[in-house]
Amino acid sequence: MNELMAYLDDGKEWTIDQLEIDKLDCINYAFAKIDGLNLTRELKKIHLVNQIKVTRPELKTCISIGGWTADGFSDAVQTDETRASFSGNIIRYMRRYEFDGVDLDWEYPGMDTAGIKATPDDATHFLAFVKELRHQLDEAGAQDARDYRLTVAVGAAPALLETMSPNGAFDYVQYCDYINLMTYDMRGSWTHLASHHSNLLGYTAPNGTLSAQESVNYMLAKGVPAEKLVIGSAFYSRNWTGFPAGTAAPLATPAESLGDHTSNYNELAPLLSAHPENVYWDEEAKAPYYFDGHRFSSYDDARSMAAKAQYVVAHGLRGLMFWESSLDLTGTLVDAAAAVFAATR
């Protein structure tokens, strides 16, 4: 069965009745932070989700650990002793909030791009840590008569995929239930070229190769089973502004700005509705964009969500996930993907 999975930020503004939880199979609850060998953050709203699980026990929840700029992984997984202690503390935190598993979001082993500590041995230590955490989760599951999940969020680009594993062997995958491919932010704050950031397929442009499909194919070529792959979608846009006068085809056109400004779908929806003449569909990339002569926005909409869900079904993938649930309280994007999966069940 294909699963629809949401990341949900404890710190964002939302109420439980605003979320399309009845359409979801799993919630990755973001984020717990690392303090030494412990997890920190007093979660404010997870009890609201847990109340839903009383009547929907098939809904799973995982505590997502880390996130962009979140430090602490490198030190916590350096030795057998620290890995064992850290894993035990993760399980205590998981049990405290009644989660069904753990999602690891280390961005990224061996890379200090996000301003975190990184060492050449991070990937080796990560593999040993995932093995230890899997072992402890299985022991906890036997004690609690539950199957605890272990998942990992990874970047979309080949360099980000490779940094997760020593020698490119991807051995860590065997200890995971599935892998969340963050196939969004594939282009953005580092380029002036107006670009798709959450495209399903590659497209004809100087920087158009990277796509959800390329990430999937890369993992498959490494021997990762299709049923362990989850592709990602974005409930927000990446925006570029400032184009030469008369620009008619903005894709891959240099803008004055970088793609570092974002708009959530709650903000986008009224704009798209008010100006349908500025909304376009790129059939090659299977992705929409907005362009009004000054602003270019790349985002996911109902059509691209449905296309991604159809791709998941057609290629036997585990599912589709998105960042982040509160960024679309209209229900439009969840409904589009859920309808595709419902038709196959």
C-alpha angles and dihedrals in degrees: 000000000000114000131215109213132188133199108217123193115219090205098055126095110262142123123217094246090057093063125084092228093149088066095050132090099189138014121206101205112213132248139357112170131217122243109177104304094338136084117236138192126091103235112225105192110024089102087067091058091044090056088058090051091062089071095026104044090163089069109098128205129198127189107234113216124203124358133186112334091006109140131195106073096097095056095038095057102041101107140024089253096050092044092052093047094044092049092051091051091049090054092049090052091046092052093045091062096035096243122168094220151331132276115198115210106180107162093216144340110220094007126099095188091120093050095260131130112274133178134183089248096055095103093050091049091046091056091051090047095051090050091051094045091049090052093050093045090053091050091049090047091054090051094047098037090238138117106235117204127226117195135167129211113217135180124258103233120084092243091055092047093049095050090063094067136046113243092000092277096128089211091153090073092073089067094050130082090216144335124245108217108206094216094172132081084043086143127016140091096031099054137063091201112105101240147164110260101185104030122155095210135029119259140203106274137102090265100026103108100089113088143139088266093054091051092049092048091048091054093045090053088055090057098258108150115244090233089064095057126095119181123211139231134190129237089198139056134240109224133205123187137190116051132177113272113270095023106163101169107042100174109113090001114135113250128198091243133054117242091258099117119088135193123196120230091252086065095038098052097069091046093050091046094048095048110033089156088071095051118098137180121217104209092189094056095030087230137118129227139184122223127172099168093269106042129048117191127186116197145134120268135177092280095051092043089054091047091052092048090050089050090052091052095044094050099040096244123162096244154287126283134182143200113253136001100199091054090076113039091160091080091225098122098041091047093053094054095038091055091058094049092044090056090059098048 
